[in-house]
C-alpha cells in the first residue's frame, strides 16, 4: 500500500512538472508580439498577469490599453488648451478625435472578448492601432514634431498584443 501511495505522489509530481503554468501564457503571447520587450515588461509587471489565463491576459491588456489611451487623450486636451497656434490646435483636435475613436473601439473589443468573437476582436485591434497611426501621421503631414510619438507607438504596441491574444484565443485560425 505504501508503494501505491509513493507511486501516486510521484505521478502527481510529474504532472505538475509537465503541466504548463499560466505564467507561460505571457511568454506565448510576447514571443509572437511585434515588440516582445514592450509586451514582456508591460504584461510581466501587470497585477494578476502571471497567473492569468489567455483570456485573462486579454482582459488585462484591454484595461492597460484603455488606461493608456485615456491618459494620452488627457494629455492631448492639455496640449490643445495650452496652444494658440491654429495648426497645432487642428492637429491636437484630430488626435483627440482619434483617441476618442480608440476608446470606443476598446469598449467594442471588451464586448467581443466577452462574447468570444475573437475574429472581430482582432479586427478591432487593427482599428485601435490605426487610430494611433493616424494621429502620428497628422503631425508628420503637418511638418510638426509630434509631442506624443511615444504614446502613439504604445497604442500600436498594445493593439498588437490584443491582436496576438485574439489569434491565440481563436486557436490560431485568424
Chimera marker file (.cmm) of the C-alpha trace (Angstrom):
<marker_set name="trace">
<marker id="1" x="0.000" y="0.000" z="0.000" r="1" g="1" b="0" radius="0.5"/>
<marker id="2" x="2.874" y="2.400" z="0.725" r="1" g="1" b="0" radius="0.5"/>
<marker id="3" x="4.254" y="1.639" z="-2.712" r="1" g="1" b="0" radius="0.5"/>
<marker id="4" x="0.969" y="2.733" z="-4.306" r="1" g="1" b="0" radius="0.5"/>
<marker id="5" x="0.939" y="5.968" z="-2.343" r="1" g="1" b="0" radius="0.5"/>
<marker id="6" x="4.553" y="6.738" z="-3.291" r="1" g="1" b="0" radius="0.5"/>
<marker id="7" x="3.839" y="5.901" z="-6.921" r="1" g="1" b="0" radius="0.5"/>
<marker id="8" x="0.744" y="8.178" z="-6.975" r="1" g="1" b="0" radius="0.5"/>
<marker id="9" x="2.696" y="11.026" z="-5.399" r="1" g="1" b="0" radius="0.5"/>
<marker id="10" x="5.439" y="10.521" z="-7.963" r="1" g="1" b="0" radius="0.5"/>
<marker id="11" x="2.899" y="10.621" z="-10.824" r="1" g="1" b="0" radius="0.5"/>
<marker id="12" x="1.250" y="13.725" z="-9.409" r="1" g="1" b="0" radius="0.5"/>
<marker id="13" x="4.637" y="15.449" z="-9.126" r="1" g="1" b="0" radius="0.5"/>
<marker id="14" x="5.460" y="14.568" z="-12.720" r="1" g="1" b="0" radius="0.5"/>
<marker id="15" x="2.145" y="16.002" z="-13.894" r="1" g="1" b="0" radius="0.5"/>
<marker id="16" x="2.880" y="19.253" z="-12.105" r="1" g="1" b="0" radius="0.5"/>
<marker id="17" x="6.211" y="19.471" z="-13.879" r="1" g="1" b="0" radius="0.5"/>
<marker id="18" x="4.800" y="18.959" z="-17.376" r="1" g="1" b="0" radius="0.5"/>
<marker id="19" x="1.609" y="20.984" z="-16.973" r="1" g="1" b="0" radius="0.5"/>
<marker id="20" x="2.314" y="24.438" z="-18.388" r="1" g="1" b="0" radius="0.5"/>
<marker id="21" x="1.901" y="27.187" z="-15.855" r="1" g="1" b="0" radius="0.5"/>
<marker id="22" x="-0.186" y="30.207" z="-16.583" r="1" g="1" b="0" radius="0.5"/>
<marker id="23" x="2.917" y="32.408" z="-16.479" r="1" g="1" b="0" radius="0.5"/>
<marker id="24" x="3.924" y="30.670" z="-19.706" r="1" g="1" b="0" radius="0.5"/>
<marker id="25" x="0.966" y="32.491" z="-21.284" r="1" g="1" b="0" radius="0.5"/>
<marker id="26" x="2.927" y="35.745" z="-21.124" r="1" g="1" b="0" radius="0.5"/>
<marker id="27" x="5.836" y="34.132" z="-22.973" r="1" g="1" b="0" radius="0.5"/>
<marker id="28" x="3.495" y="32.531" z="-25.507" r="1" g="1" b="0" radius="0.5"/>
<marker id="29" x="1.933" y="35.912" z="-26.238" r="1" g="1" b="0" radius="0.5"/>
<marker id="30" x="5.029" y="38.086" z="-26.117" r="1" g="1" b="0" radius="0.5"/>
<marker id="31" x="7.082" y="35.752" z="-28.304" r="1" g="1" b="0" radius="0.5"/>
<marker id="32" x="4.561" y="36.482" z="-31.075" r="1" g="1" b="0" radius="0.5"/>
<marker id="33" x="4.321" y="40.246" z="-30.492" r="1" g="1" b="0" radius="0.5"/>
<marker id="34" x="5.981" y="42.790" z="-32.785" r="1" g="1" b="0" radius="0.5"/>
<marker id="35" x="7.672" y="44.347" z="-29.753" r="1" g="1" b="0" radius="0.5"/>
<marker id="36" x="8.391" y="41.430" z="-27.380" r="1" g="1" b="0" radius="0.5"/>
<marker id="37" x="10.263" y="43.647" z="-24.889" r="1" g="1" b="0" radius="0.5"/>
<marker id="38" x="7.322" y="46.055" z="-24.525" r="1" g="1" b="0" radius="0.5"/>
<marker id="39" x="4.950" y="43.109" z="-24.213" r="1" g="1" b="0" radius="0.5"/>
<marker id="40" x="7.027" y="41.286" z="-21.610" r="1" g="1" b="0" radius="0.5"/>
<marker id="41" x="7.711" y="44.355" z="-19.485" r="1" g="1" b="0" radius="0.5"/>
<marker id="42" x="4.089" y="45.518" z="-19.644" r="1" g="1" b="0" radius="0.5"/>
<marker id="43" x="2.349" y="42.201" z="-19.034" r="1" g="1" b="0" radius="0.5"/>
<marker id="44" x="5.096" y="40.959" z="-16.735" r="1" g="1" b="0" radius="0.5"/>
<marker id="45" x="4.501" y="43.843" z="-14.343" r="1" g="1" b="0" radius="0.5"/>
<marker id="46" x="0.693" y="43.915" z="-14.588" r="1" g="1" b="0" radius="0.5"/>
<marker id="47" x="-1.058" y="42.688" z="-11.442" r="1" g="1" b="0" radius="0.5"/>
<marker id="48" x="-2.562" y="39.247" z="-11.985" r="1" g="1" b="0" radius="0.5"/>
<marker id="49" x="-0.965" y="38.692" z="-15.387" r="1" g="1" b="0" radius="0.5"/>
<marker id="50" x="1.485" y="35.991" z="-14.299" r="1" g="1" b="0" radius="0.5"/>
<marker id="51" x="-1.353" y="33.732" z="-13.162" r="1" g="1" b="0" radius="0.5"/>
<marker id="52" x="-3.925" y="34.775" z="-15.779" r="1" g="1" b="0" radius="0.5"/>
<marker id="53" x="-5.397" y="32.544" z="-18.419" r="1" g="1" b="0" radius="0.5"/>
<marker id="54" x="-5.031" y="33.662" z="-22.020" r="1" g="1" b="0" radius="0.5"/>
<marker id="55" x="-8.491" y="35.276" z="-21.874" r="1" g="1" b="0" radius="0.5"/>
<marker id="56" x="-7.476" y="36.902" z="-18.598" r="1" g="1" b="0" radius="0.5"/>
<marker id="57" x="-4.365" y="38.322" z="-20.274" r="1" g="1" b="0" radius="0.5"/>
<marker id="58" x="-6.617" y="39.796" z="-22.955" r="1" g="1" b="0" radius="0.5"/>
<marker id="59" x="-8.765" y="41.464" z="-20.285" r="1" g="1" b="0" radius="0.5"/>
<marker id="60" x="-5.645" y="42.857" z="-18.625" r="1" g="1" b="0" radius="0.5"/>
<marker id="61" x="-4.262" y="44.088" z="-21.955" r="1" g="1" b="0" radius="0.5"/>
<marker id="62" x="-7.556" y="45.779" z="-22.829" r="1" g="1" b="0" radius="0.5"/>
<marker id="63" x="-7.582" y="47.520" z="-19.440" r="1" g="1" b="0" radius="0.5"/>
<marker id="64" x="-3.969" y="48.644" z="-19.812" r="1" g="1" b="0" radius="0.5"/>
<marker id="65" x="-4.686" y="49.901" z="-23.321" r="1" g="1" b="0" radius="0.5"/>
<marker id="66" x="-7.745" y="51.780" z="-22.139" r="1" g="1" b="0" radius="0.5"/>
<marker id="67" x="-5.774" y="53.436" z="-19.319" r="1" g="1" b="0" radius="0.5"/>
<marker id="68" x="-3.029" y="54.416" z="-21.759" r="1" g="1" b="0" radius="0.5"/>
<marker id="69" x="-5.487" y="55.801" z="-24.325" r="1" g="1" b="0" radius="0.5"/>
<marker id="70" x="-7.311" y="57.795" z="-21.640" r="1" g="1" b="0" radius="0.5"/>
<marker id="71" x="-4.047" y="59.263" z="-20.321" r="1" g="1" b="0" radius="0.5"/>
<marker id="72" x="-2.982" y="60.153" z="-23.856" r="1" g="1" b="0" radius="0.5"/>
<marker id="73" x="-6.316" y="61.798" z="-24.623" r="1" g="1" b="0" radius="0.5"/>
<marker id="74" x="-5.989" y="63.827" z="-21.400" r="1" g="1" b="0" radius="0.5"/>
<marker id="75" x="-2.507" y="64.918" z="-22.478" r="1" g="1" b="0" radius="0.5"/>
<marker id="76" x="-3.845" y="65.875" z="-25.914" r="1" g="1" b="0" radius="0.5"/>
<marker id="77" x="-6.554" y="68.013" z="-24.300" r="1" g="1" b="0" radius="0.5"/>
<marker id="78" x="-3.912" y="69.717" z="-22.108" r="1" g="1" b="0" radius="0.5"/>
<marker id="79" x="-1.733" y="70.426" z="-25.138" r="1" g="1" b="0" radius="0.5"/>
<marker id="80" x="-4.748" y="71.701" z="-27.080" r="1" g="1" b="0" radius="0.5"/>
<marker id="81" x="-5.762" y="74.097" z="-24.337" r="1" g="1" b="0" radius="0.5"/>
<marker id="82" x="-2.172" y="75.311" z="-23.975" r="1" g="1" b="0" radius="0.5"/>
<marker id="83" x="-1.600" y="76.424" z="-27.566" r="1" g="1" b="0" radius="0.5"/>
<marker id="84" x="-2.753" y="79.385" z="-29.614" r="1" g="1" b="0" radius="0.5"/>
<marker id="85" x="-1.199" y="78.052" z="-32.828" r="1" g="1" b="0" radius="0.5"/>
<marker id="86" x="-4.091" y="77.194" z="-35.202" r="1" g="1" b="0" radius="0.5"/>
<marker id="87" x="-2.019" y="74.453" z="-36.898" r="1" g="1" b="0" radius="0.5"/>
<marker id="88" x="-1.295" y="72.750" z="-33.567" r="1" g="1" b="0" radius="0.5"/>
<marker id="89" x="-4.911" y="73.207" z="-32.495" r="1" g="1" b="0" radius="0.5"/>
<marker id="90" x="-6.052" y="71.382" z="-35.635" r="1" g="1" b="0" radius="0.5"/>
<marker id="91" x="-3.529" y="68.577" z="-35.066" r="1" g="1" b="0" radius="0.5"/>
<marker id="92" x="-4.454" y="68.147" z="-31.400" r="1" g="1" b="0" radius="0.5"/>
<marker id="93" x="-8.156" y="68.235" z="-32.269" r="1" g="1" b="0" radius="0.5"/>
<marker id="94" x="-7.632" y="65.470" z="-34.845" r="1" g="1" b="0" radius="0.5"/>
<marker id="95" x="-5.661" y="63.377" z="-32.367" r="1" g="1" b="0" radius="0.5"/>
<marker id="96" x="-8.373" y="63.899" z="-29.754" r="1" g="1" b="0" radius="0.5"/>
<marker id="97" x="-10.889" y="62.500" z="-32.225" r="1" g="1" b="0" radius="0.5"/>
<marker id="98" x="-8.568" y="59.571" z="-32.995" r="1" g="1" b="0" radius="0.5"/>
<marker id="99" x="-8.197" y="58.705" z="-29.311" r="1" g="1" b="0" radius="0.5"/>
<marker id="100" x="-11.925" y="59.012" z="-28.654" r="1" g="1" b="0" radius="0.5"/>
<marker id="101" x="-12.426" y="56.570" z="-31.547" r="1" g="1" b="0" radius="0.5"/>
<marker id="102" x="-9.843" y="54.251" z="-29.971" r="1" g="1" b="0" radius="0.5"/>
<marker id="103" x="-11.741" y="54.380" z="-26.666" r="1" g="1" b="0" radius="0.5"/>
<marker id="104" x="-14.992" y="53.444" z="-28.408" r="1" g="1" b="0" radius="0.5"/>
<marker id="105" x="-13.230" y="50.558" z="-30.165" r="1" g="1" b="0" radius="0.5"/>
<marker id="106" x="-11.774" y="49.383" z="-26.857" r="1" g="1" b="0" radius="0.5"/>
<marker id="107" x="-15.287" y="49.117" z="-25.448" r="1" g="1" b="0" radius="0.5"/>
<marker id="108" x="-16.305" y="47.113" z="-28.517" r="1" g="1" b="0" radius="0.5"/>
<marker id="109" x="-13.234" y="44.910" z="-28.040" r="1" g="1" b="0" radius="0.5"/>
<marker id="110" x="-14.269" y="44.139" z="-24.454" r="1" g="1" b="0" radius="0.5"/>
<marker id="111" x="-17.689" y="43.086" z="-25.718" r="1" g="1" b="0" radius="0.5"/>
<marker id="112" x="-16.134" y="40.908" z="-28.415" r="1" g="1" b="0" radius="0.5"/>
<marker id="113" x="-13.955" y="39.207" z="-25.809" r="1" g="1" b="0" radius="0.5"/>
<marker id="114" x="-16.928" y="38.625" z="-23.503" r="1" g="1" b="0" radius="0.5"/>
<marker id="115" x="-18.867" y="37.096" z="-26.411" r="1" g="1" b="0" radius="0.5"/>
<marker id="116" x="-15.864" y="35.064" z="-27.640" r="1" g="1" b="0" radius="0.5"/>
<marker id="117" x="-15.905" y="36.843" z="-31.001" r="1" g="1" b="0" radius="0.5"/>
<marker id="118" x="-12.174" y="36.615" z="-31.489" r="1" g="1" b="0" radius="0.5"/>
<marker id="119" x="-12.059" y="37.467" z="-35.208" r="1" g="1" b="0" radius="0.5"/>
<marker id="120" x="-13.953" y="40.704" z="-34.528" r="1" g="1" b="0" radius="0.5"/>
<marker id="121" x="-11.657" y="41.356" z="-31.568" r="1" g="1" b="0" radius="0.5"/>
<marker id="122" x="-8.567" y="41.054" z="-33.775" r="1" g="1" b="0" radius="0.5"/>
<marker id="123" x="-10.133" y="43.268" z="-36.427" r="1" g="1" b="0" radius="0.5"/>
<marker id="124" x="-10.973" y="45.890" z="-33.798" r="1" g="1" b="0" radius="0.5"/>
<marker id="125" x="-7.382" y="45.770" z="-32.526" r="1" g="1" b="0" radius="0.5"/>
<marker id="126" x="-6.257" y="46.772" z="-36.025" r="1" g="1" b="0" radius="0.5"/>
<marker id="127" x="-8.617" y="49.744" z="-35.893" r="1" g="1" b="0" radius="0.5"/>
<marker id="128" x="-7.283" y="50.820" z="-32.495" r="1" g="1" b="0" radius="0.5"/>
<marker id="129" x="-3.737" y="50.690" z="-33.838" r="1" g="1" b="0" radius="0.5"/>
<marker id="130" x="-4.774" y="52.750" z="-36.858" r="1" g="1" b="0" radius="0.5"/>
<marker id="131" x="-6.084" y="55.489" z="-34.559" r="1" g="1" b="0" radius="0.5"/>
<marker id="132" x="-2.610" y="55.989" z="-33.082" r="1" g="1" b="0" radius="0.5"/>
<marker id="133" x="-1.014" y="55.788" z="-36.524" r="1" g="1" b="0" radius="0.5"/>
<marker id="134" x="-3.469" y="58.370" z="-37.900" r="1" g="1" b="0" radius="0.5"/>
<marker id="135" x="-2.694" y="60.744" z="-35.046" r="1" g="1" b="0" radius="0.5"/>
<marker id="136" x="1.047" y="60.395" z="-35.583" r="1" g="1" b="0" radius="0.5"/>
<marker id="137" x="0.759" y="60.837" z="-39.367" r="1" g="1" b="0" radius="0.5"/>
<marker id="138" x="-1.220" y="64.040" z="-38.863" r="1" g="1" b="0" radius="0.5"/>
<marker id="139" x="1.843" y="65.582" z="-37.246" r="1" g="1" b="0" radius="0.5"/>
<marker id="140" x="4.155" y="64.266" z="-39.950" r="1" g="1" b="0" radius="0.5"/>
<marker id="141" x="1.911" y="65.629" z="-42.709" r="1" g="1" b="0" radius="0.5"/>
<marker id="142" x="1.712" y="68.946" z="-40.874" r="1" g="1" b="0" radius="0.5"/>
<marker id="143" x="5.502" y="69.146" z="-40.718" r="1" g="1" b="0" radius="0.5"/>
<marker id="144" x="5.434" y="69.241" z="-36.928" r="1" g="1" b="0" radius="0.5"/>
<marker id="145" x="7.266" y="67.016" z="-34.467" r="1" g="1" b="0" radius="0.5"/>
<marker id="146" x="4.681" y="65.084" z="-32.516" r="1" g="1" b="0" radius="0.5"/>
<marker id="147" x="4.833" y="65.533" z="-28.749" r="1" g="1" b="0" radius="0.5"/>
<marker id="148" x="3.021" y="62.210" z="-28.316" r="1" g="1" b="0" radius="0.5"/>
<marker id="149" x="5.003" y="59.855" z="-30.553" r="1" g="1" b="0" radius="0.5"/>
<marker id="150" x="5.760" y="57.557" z="-27.623" r="1" g="1" b="0" radius="0.5"/>
<marker id="151" x="2.064" y="57.309" z="-26.716" r="1" g="1" b="0" radius="0.5"/>
<marker id="152" x="1.046" y="56.673" z="-30.330" r="1" g="1" b="0" radius="0.5"/>
<marker id="153" x="3.658" y="53.908" z="-30.600" r="1" g="1" b="0" radius="0.5"/>
<marker id="154" x="2.464" y="52.472" z="-27.297" r="1" g="1" b="0" radius="0.5"/>
<marker id="155" x="-1.119" y="52.333" z="-28.589" r="1" g="1" b="0" radius="0.5"/>
<marker id="156" x="0.098" y="50.375" z="-31.616" r="1" g="1" b="0" radius="0.5"/>
<marker id="157" x="2.113" y="48.017" z="-29.395" r="1" g="1" b="0" radius="0.5"/>
<marker id="158" x="-0.855" y="47.392" z="-27.105" r="1" g="1" b="0" radius="0.5"/>
<marker id="159" x="-3.078" y="46.818" z="-30.140" r="1" g="1" b="0" radius="0.5"/>
<marker id="160" x="-0.636" y="44.261" z="-31.460" r="1" g="1" b="0" radius="0.5"/>
<marker id="161" x="-0.771" y="42.371" z="-28.148" r="1" g="1" b="0" radius="0.5"/>
<marker id="162" x="-4.579" y="42.425" z="-28.274" r="1" g="1" b="0" radius="0.5"/>
<marker id="163" x="-4.429" y="41.033" z="-31.815" r="1" g="1" b="0" radius="0.5"/>
<marker id="164" x="-1.908" y="38.309" z="-30.878" r="1" g="1" b="0" radius="0.5"/>
<marker id="165" x="-4.018" y="37.159" z="-27.935" r="1" g="1" b="0" radius="0.5"/>
<marker id="166" x="-7.195" y="37.191" z="-30.051" r="1" g="1" b="0" radius="0.5"/>
<marker id="167" x="-5.386" y="34.976" z="-32.562" r="1" g="1" b="0" radius="0.5"/>
<marker id="168" x="-4.365" y="32.546" z="-29.809" r="1" g="1" b="0" radius="0.5"/>
<marker id="169" x="-7.890" y="32.520" z="-28.374" r="1" g="1" b="0" radius="0.5"/>
<marker id="170" x="-9.261" y="31.740" z="-31.822" r="1" g="1" b="0" radius="0.5"/>
<marker id="171" x="-6.991" y="28.708" z="-31.939" r="1" g="1" b="0" radius="0.5"/>
<marker id="172" x="-4.591" y="30.380" z="-34.331" r="1" g="1" b="0" radius="0.5"/>
<marker id="173" x="-7.258" y="30.354" z="-37.056" r="1" g="1" b="0" radius="0.5"/>
<marker id="174" x="-7.438" y="34.054" z="-37.883" r="1" g="1" b="0" radius="0.5"/>
<link id1="1" id2="2" r="1" g="1" b="0" radius="0.2"/>
<link id1="2" id2="3" r="1" g="1" b="0" radius="0.2"/>
<link id1="3" id2="4" r="1" g="1" b="0" radius="0.2"/>
<link id1="4" id2="5" r="1" g="1" b="0" radius="0.2"/>
<link id1="5" id2="6" r="1" g="1" b="0" radius="0.2"/>
<link id1="6" id2="7" r="1" g="1" b="0" radius="0.2"/>
<link id1="7" id2="8" r="1" g="1" b="0" radius="0.2"/>
<link id1="8" id2="9" r="1" g="1" b="0" radius="0.2"/>
<link id1="9" id2="10" r="1" g="1" b="0" radius="0.2"/>
<link id1="10" id2="11" r="1" g="1" b="0" radius="0.2"/>
<link id1="11" id2="12" r="1" g="1" b="0" radius="0.2"/>
<link id1="12" id2="13" r="1" g="1" b="0" radius="0.2"/>
<link id1="13" id2="14" r="1" g="1" b="0" radius="0.2"/>
<link id1="14" id2="15" r="1" g="1" b="0" radius="0.2"/>
<link id1="15" id2="16" r="1" g="1" b="0" radius="0.2"/>
<link id1="16" id2="17" r="1" g="1" b="0" radius="0.2"/>
<link id1="17" id2="18" r="1" g="1" b="0" radius="0.2"/>
<link id1="18" id2="19" r="1" g="1" b="0" radius="0.2"/>
<link id1="19" id2="20" r="1" g="1" b="0" radius="0.2"/>
<link id1="20" id2="21" r="1" g="1" b="0" radius="0.2"/>
<link id1="21" id2="22" r="1" g="1" b="0" radius="0.2"/>
<link id1="22" id2="23" r="1" g="1" b="0" radius="0.2"/>
<link id1="23" id2="24" r="1" g="1" b="0" radius="0.2"/>
<link id1="24" id2="25" r="1" g="1" b="0" radius="0.2"/>
<link id1="25" id2="26" r="1" g="1" b="0" radius="0.2"/>
<link id1="26" id2="27" r="1" g="1" b="0" radius="0.2"/>
<link id1="27" id2="28" r="1" g="1" b="0" radius="0.2"/>
<link id1="28" id2="29" r="1" g="1" b="0" radius="0.2"/>
<link id1="29" id2="30" r="1" g="1" b="0" radius="0.2"/>
<link id1="30" id2="31" r="1" g="1" b="0" radius="0.2"/>
<link id1="31" id2="32" r="1" g="1" b="0" radius="0.2"/>
<link id1="32" id2="33" r="1" g="1" b="0" radius="0.2"/>
<link id1="33" id2="34" r="1" g="1" b="0" radius="0.2"/>
<link id1="34" id2="35" r="1" g="1" b="0" radius="0.2"/>
<link id1="35" id2="36" r="1" g="1" b="0" radius="0.2"/>
<link id1="36" id2="37" r="1" g="1" b="0" radius="0.2"/>
<link id1="37" id2="38" r="1" g="1" b="0" radius="0.2"/>
<link id1="38" id2="39" r="1" g="1" b="0" radius="0.2"/>
<link id1="39" id2="40" r="1" g="1" b="0" radius="0.2"/>
<link id1="40" id2="41" r="1" g="1" b="0" radius="0.2"/>
<link id1="41" id2="42" r="1" g="1" b="0" radius="0.2"/>
<link id1="42" id2="43" r="1" g="1" b="0" radius="0.2"/>
<link id1="43" id2="44" r="1" g="1" b="0" radius="0.2"/>
<link id1="44" id2="45" r="1" g="1" b="0" radius="0.2"/>
<link id1="45" id2="46" r="1" g="1" b="0" radius="0.2"/>
<link id1="46" id2="47" r="1" g="1" b="0" radius="0.2"/>
<link id1="47" id2="48" r="1" g="1" b="0" radius="0.2"/>
<link id1="48" id2="49" r="1" g="1" b="0" radius="0.2"/>
<link id1="49" id2="50" r="1" g="1" b="0" radius="0.2"/>
<link id1="50" id2="51" r="1" g="1" b="0" radius="0.2"/>
<link id1="51" id2="52" r="1" g="1" b="0" radius="0.2"/>
<link id1="52" id2="53" r="1" g="1" b="0" radius="0.2"/>
<link id1="53" id2="54" r="1" g="1" b="0" radius="0.2"/>
<link id1="54" id2="55" r="1" g="1" b="0" radius="0.2"/>
<link id1="55" id2="56" r="1" g="1" b="0" radius="0.2"/>
<link id1="56" id2="57" r="1" g="1" b="0" radius="0.2"/>
<link id1="57" id2="58" r="1" g="1" b="0" radius="0.2"/>
<link id1="58" id2="59" r="1" g="1" b="0" radius="0.2"/>
<link id1="59" id2="60" r="1" g="1" b="0" radius="0.2"/>
<link id1="60" id2="61" r="1" g="1" b="0" radius="0.2"/>
<link id1="61" id2="62" r="1" g="1" b="0" radius="0.2"/>
<link id1="62" id2="63" r="1" g="1" b="0" radius="0.2"/>
<link id1="63" id2="64" r="1" g="1" b="0" radius="0.2"/>
<link id1="64" id2="65" r="1" g="1" b="0" radius="0.2"/>
<link id1="65" id2="66" r="1" g="1" b="0" radius="0.2"/>
<link id1="66" id2="67" r="1" g="1" b="0" radius="0.2"/>
<link id1="67" id2="68" r="1" g="1" b="0" radius="0.2"/>
<link id1="68" id2="69" r="1" g="1" b="0" radius="0.2"/>
<link id1="69" id2="70" r="1" g="1" b="0" radius="0.2"/>
<link id1="70" id2="71" r="1" g="1" b="0" radius="0.2"/>
<link id1="71" id2="72" r="1" g="1" b="0" radius="0.2"/>
<link id1="72" id2="73" r="1" g="1" b="0" radius="0.2"/>
<link id1="73" id2="74" r="1" g="1" b="0" radius="0.2"/>
<link id1="74" id2="75" r="1" g="1" b="0" radius="0.2"/>
<link id1="75" id2="76" r="1" g="1" b="0" radius="0.2"/>
<link id1="76" id2="77" r="1" g="1" b="0" radius="0.2"/>
<link id1="77" id2="78" r="1" g="1" b="0" radius="0.2"/>
<link id1="78" id2="79" r="1" g="1" b="0" radius="0.2"/>
<link id1="79" id2="80" r="1" g="1" b="0" radius="0.2"/>
<link id1="80" id2="81" r="1" g="1" b="0" radius="0.2"/>
<link id1="81" id2="82" r="1" g="1" b="0" radius="0.2"/>
<link id1="82" id2="83" r="1" g="1" b="0" radius="0.2"/>
<link id1="83" id2="84" r="1" g="1" b="0" radius="0.2"/>
<link id1="84" id2="85" r="1" g="1" b="0" radius="0.2"/>
<link id1="85" id2="86" r="1" g="1" b="0" radius="0.2"/>
<link id1="86" id2="87" r="1" g="1" b="0" radius="0.2"/>
<link id1="87" id2="88" r="1" g="1" b="0" radius="0.2"/>
<link id1="88" id2="89" r="1" g="1" b="0" radius="0.2"/>
<link id1="89" id2="90" r="1" g="1" b="0" radius="0.2"/>
<link id1="90" id2="91" r="1" g="1" b="0" radius="0.2"/>
<link id1="91" id2="92" r="1" g="1" b="0" radius="0.2"/>
<link id1="92" id2="93" r="1" g="1" b="0" radius="0.2"/>
<link id1="93" id2="94" r="1" g="1" b="0" radius="0.2"/>
<link id1="94" id2="95" r="1" g="1" b="0" radius="0.2"/>
<link id1="95" id2="96" r="1" g="1" b="0" radius="0.2"/>
<link id1="96" id2="97" r="1" g="1" b="0" radius="0.2"/>
<link id1="97" id2="98" r="1" g="1" b="0" radius="0.2"/>
<link id1="98" id2="99" r="1" g="1" b="0" radius="0.2"/>
<link id1="99" id2="100" r="1" g="1" b="0" radius="0.2"/>
<link id1="100" id2="101" r="1" g="1" b="0" radius="0.2"/>
<link id1="101" id2="102" r="1" g="1" b="0" radius="0.2"/>
<link id1="102" id2="103" r="1" g="1" b="0" radius="0.2"/>
<link id1="103" id2="104" r="1" g="1" b="0" radius="0.2"/>
<link id1="104" id2="105" r="1" g="1" b="0" radius="0.2"/>
<link id1="105" id2="106" r="1" g="1" b="0" radius="0.2"/>
<link id1="106" id2="107" r="1" g="1" b="0" radius="0.2"/>
<link id1="107" id2="108" r="1" g="1" b="0" radius="0.2"/>
<link id1="108" id2="109" r="1" g="1" b="0" radius="0.2"/>
<link id1="109" id2="110" r="1" g="1" b="0" radius="0.2"/>
<link id1="110" id2="111" r="1" g="1" b="0" radius="0.2"/>
<link id1="111" id2="112" r="1" g="1" b="0" radius="0.2"/>
<link id1="112" id2="113" r="1" g="1" b="0" radius="0.2"/>
<link id1="113" id2="114" r="1" g="1" b="0" radius="0.2"/>
<link id1="114" id2="115" r="1" g="1" b="0" radius="0.2"/>
<link id1="115" id2="116" r="1" g="1" b="0" radius="0.2"/>
<link id1="116" id2="117" r="1" g="1" b="0" radius="0.2"/>
<link id1="117" id2="118" r="1" g="1" b="0" radius="0.2"/>
<link id1="118" id2="119" r="1" g="1" b="0" radius="0.2"/>
<link id1="119" id2="120" r="1" g="1" b="0" radius="0.2"/>
<link id1="120" id2="121" r="1" g="1" b="0" radius="0.2"/>
<link id1="121" id2="122" r="1" g="1" b="0" radius="0.2"/>
<link id1="122" id2="123" r="1" g="1" b="0" radius="0.2"/>
<link id1="123" id2="124" r="1" g="1" b="0" radius="0.2"/>
<link id1="124" id2="125" r="1" g="1" b="0" radius="0.2"/>
<link id1="125" id2="126" r="1" g="1" b="0" radius="0.2"/>
<link id1="126" id2="127" r="1" g="1" b="0" radius="0.2"/>
<link id1="127" id2="128" r="1" g="1" b="0" radius="0.2"/>
<link id1="128" id2="129" r="1" g="1" b="0" radius="0.2"/>
<link id1="129" id2="130" r="1" g="1" b="0" radius="0.2"/>
<link id1="130" id2="131" r="1" g="1" b="0" radius="0.2"/>
<link id1="131" id2="132" r="1" g="1" b="0" radius="0.2"/>
<link id1="132" id2="133" r="1" g="1" b="0" radius="0.2"/>
<link id1="133" id2="134" r="1" g="1" b="0" radius="0.2"/>
<link id1="134" id2="135" r="1" g="1" b="0" radius="0.2"/>
<link id1="135" id2="136" r="1" g="1" b="0" radius="0.2"/>
<link id1="136" id2="137" r="1" g="1" b="0" radius="0.2"/>
<link id1="137" id2="138" r="1" g="1" b="0" radius="0.2"/>
<link id1="138" id2="139" r="1" g="1" b="0" radius="0.2"/>
<link id1="139" id2="140" r="1" g="1" b="0" radius="0.2"/>
<link id1="140" id2="141" r="1" g="1" b="0" radius="0.2"/>
<link id1="141" id2="142" r="1" g="1" b="0" radius="0.2"/>
<link id1="142" id2="143" r="1" g="1" b="0" radius="0.2"/>
<link id1="143" id2="144" r="1" g="1" b="0" radius="0.2"/>
<link id1="144" id2="145" r="1" g="1" b="0" radius="0.2"/>
<link id1="145" id2="146" r="1" g="1" b="0" radius="0.2"/>
<link id1="146" id2="147" r="1" g="1" b="0" radius="0.2"/>
<link id1="147" id2="148" r="1" g="1" b="0" radius="0.2"/>
<link id1="148" id2="149" r="1" g="1" b="0" radius="0.2"/>
<link id1="149" id2="150" r="1" g="1" b="0" radius="0.2"/>
<link id1="150" id2="151" r="1" g="1" b="0" radius="0.2"/>
<link id1="151" id2="152" r="1" g="1" b="0" radius="0.2"/>
<link id1="152" id2="153" r="1" g="1" b="0" radius="0.2"/>
<link id1="153" id2="154" r="1" g="1" b="0" radius="0.2"/>
<link id1="154" id2="155" r="1" g="1" b="0" radius="0.2"/>
<link id1="155" id2="156" r="1" g="1" b="0" radius="0.2"/>
<link id1="156" id2="157" r="1" g="1" b="0" radius="0.2"/>
<link id1="157" id2="158" r="1" g="1" b="0" radius="0.2"/>
<link id1="158" id2="159" r="1" g="1" b="0" radius="0.2"/>
<link id1="159" id2="160" r="1" g="1" b="0" radius="0.2"/>
<link id1="160" id2="161" r="1" g="1" b="0" radius="0.2"/>
<link id1="161" id2="162" r="1" g="1" b="0" radius="0.2"/>
<link id1="162" id2="163" r="1" g="1" b="0" radius="0.2"/>
<link id1="163" id2="164" r="1" g="1" b="0" radius="0.2"/>
<link id1="164" id2="165" r="1" g="1" b="0" radius="0.2"/>
<link id1="165" id2="166" r="1" g="1" b="0" radius="0.2"/>
<link id1="166" id2="167" r="1" g="1" b="0" radius="0.2"/>
<link id1="167" id2="168" r="1" g="1" b="0" radius="0.2"/>
<link id1="168" id2="169" r="1" g="1" b="0" radius="0.2"/>
<link id1="169" id2="170" r="1" g="1" b="0" radius="0.2"/>
<link id1="170" id2="171" r="1" g="1" b="0" radius="0.2"/>
<link id1="171" id2="172" r="1" g="1" b="0" radius="0.2"/>
<link id1="172" id2="173" r="1" g="1" b="0" radius="0.2"/>
<link id1="173" id2="174" r="1" g="1" b="0" radius="0.2"/>
</marker_set>
